[in-house]
Amino acid sequence: MGEKILVTGGTGYIGSHTVVELQQNGFEVVVIDNLSNSTATIVDQIGRISGKKPRFYELDLCNEAALRVFFRENHDLAGVIHFAAYKAVGESVEFPLKYYHNNLVSLLNLLRFMEEFEVPNMVFSSSCTVYGQPEVLPVTEQAPVKKAFSPYGNTKQISEEIIEDTVNSSALKAISLRYFNPIGAHESGLIGELPIGIPNNLVPFITQTAIGKRQKLMVFGNDYDTPDGTAIRDYIHVVDLAKAHVVAISRLLKGIHKESLEVYNLGTGKGTSVMEAIMAFERVTGMKLPYEITSRRTGDVPRVWADTTLANLKLGWRAEKSLDEMMASAWMWEKNLAAGILEF
Ligand code: WQD
């Protein structure tokens, strides 16, 4: 068994896909999750895919005493991939303190115990929301971090600053990965996005509309300054994203990182509008998706897609899956959910 990696938020959407890729690359994985936005059944699903269930601790990173016990029992960790955080943009506007407390206290506790137990490597789950609406597209890692559009985005900005200050004053080495828009599901159809309640994000809303759980998709505005008037994003397959985390943690373990903190955009480098996403879904499924154009959603940026040169050249990683593959896998997962693949 290879080096031992802690994945916080490992029963979540991106976390679960990353656990599978880590295991399939020979790492031993332990998972911490408080199950606030996922279910323990995902641990069984991961085991069905990779052949080995990761050791799972139902634990809240904000619970200092419990986290200390965990680190005492797992003092041989080679690194941590930190996903665990609340991530609903709209909810963060409604309950900012819930987001600041959870997302920041969990990071602070984690960093403190990593230092105390001499765990030297962290890969951090960040987001392209730190860029706001970039002045120049595609957006590079050198683009200015702008005032966040939401408390959620602000917790990501503050977290990156906390990590930067920590690496500058300790032995910690870190890589911050700025995700664009992760969508799709594992080809096994055993894990995928698990939106509890009404989905905030576009693709789960599309698949729930197609399966009949939602009456129609609301397209939030078609009066943007874009070719078809709808907002543009850089959609990336969640498995491509997961693979980037294996590359990043391996880079730290091998000591081939160049700076104590490195930052990478994880996208495809291609912008896709809401209408183009809808058309891709219809093309792949042969279905007609009911939708209605409504007003813009507050806080949405009109256009953002990644310059992925740095990740391509320095990480040696590139997104490979197409938009059609993303939509096909998302649809397969929705159908499996409807067929009761997860009894939870
Ligand atoms: C995509 C596009 C919407 C729903 C957010 C976070 C980001 C990350 C991903 C956590 C936008 C439009 C959406 C709908 C629509 N989350 N849309 N109808 O807002 O780009 O990114 O989620 O890490 O940090 O900011 O993703 O999927 O919500 O929206 O028209 O029912 O689809 O306006 O243009 P977003 P999204």
Boltz pocket constraint, residues with backbone or C-beta under 6 A from the ligand:
constraints:
  - pocket:
      binder: B
      contacts: [[A, 87], [A, 89], [A, 126], [A, 127], [A, 128], [A, 129], [A, 179], [A, 180], [A, 181], [A, 182], [A, 199], [A, 200], [A, 201], [A, 202], [A, 203], [A, 205], [A, 217], [A, 218], [A, 219], [A, 220], [A, 221], [A, 231], [A, 232], [A, 233], [A, 274], [A, 297], [A, 300], [A, 301]]
      max_distance: 6.0
